[in-house]
Structures are given as structure tokens and as C-alpha cells.
Amino acid sequence: MRLFIIAAALLLSACVAVEDTPVTATPDIPSGGASSNQRDQTASRPPDGGHKASKPLSPDRLIGQNQERLIRLLGVPSFKRRDPPAEVWRYRDQSCLLDLYLYPPKGSGAAGSLQVTFIEARTPQGPSTPVANCLNTLRNKFITKATS
């Protein structure tokens, strides 16, 4: 059984795109120190400091991210579905749909605290498509929209 798990992990890791450089995102807002208006301005600011071109974002970087962080990286989702204790956030473009599945952290009783645990992407017609391509298409669209 252990050999099967190791073999499966190796096969899955071969499917993941490798990222040479880490992705830089906006720093966290200090708790209690920022006004509502400052938080709104920070959330709408592009994550790369205003540059139109951004470094590719690996799907692995989204795993474990909370709702606030997702909004900073990708903007507000076009669709949200709540199925307690989970939420599904969908980001959409004419070329793809990106579904992010958020659940409470393991061992956490916090009702409002959700993290990305799974990601999938597909074309509007239904067939799956590479998550990294869809993610970066949507992220670049968000950055371009935020800087224009």
C-alpha cells in the first residue's frame, strides 16, 4: 500500500508545472490597524504592485489560501456556492472556468475560516483543461483590469 501511495505521488508530481521563481503577493493587512477604506484599496490593488505582466502562479500556491488572500490574487469570484461546511468559488473567462473548493482547516472549529483544498479547471464546454493555464489566464485578466 505504501508503495502504491509513493508511486501515485510521483505520477501526480509529473503532471504539475514547475515554477522557477516564487510568486510575490501583497503583504497581509495588519489586524486592527487598517481602516475599512484602506482594506478596500489594498484588496483592489493588483498583487504585483501595479505591473501589467505578472509571474506565473502555480496552482500549488493556492492550496491553503484563505478567502481574503484569494480575492487579493484573483479578485472576487464570478460565482460562489455554499454547501456547509464548504464553499465553491468559480472564476470564469471565455476560455475556461476555475473552481476552487474551500473547507475549514482540519481540526479547526472556526466557522468563517476556509482554505482552498482542491482546484479544478475546465473549458466552458465541459472538458477539463490544465489548471495552471486557466489560473494564469484569469490572474492576468484580474491584474490588467485592476491596473486599467
HELIX and SHEET records of a PDB file:
HELIX    1   1 ARG A    2  CYS A   15  1                                  14    
HELIX    2   2 SER A   36  SER A   44  1                                   9    
HELIX    3   3 PRO A   59  ARG A   61  5                                   3    
HELIX    4   4 GLN A   67  LEU A   74  1                                   8    
HELIX    5   5 VAL A  131  THR A  147  1                                  17    
SHEET    1   A 4 PHE A  79  ASP A  83  0                                        
SHEET    2   A 4 ALA A  86  ARG A  92 -1                                        
SHEET    3   A 4 LEU A  97  TYR A 103 -1                                        
SHEET    4   A 4 GLN A 115  ARG A 122 -1                                        
END                                                                             
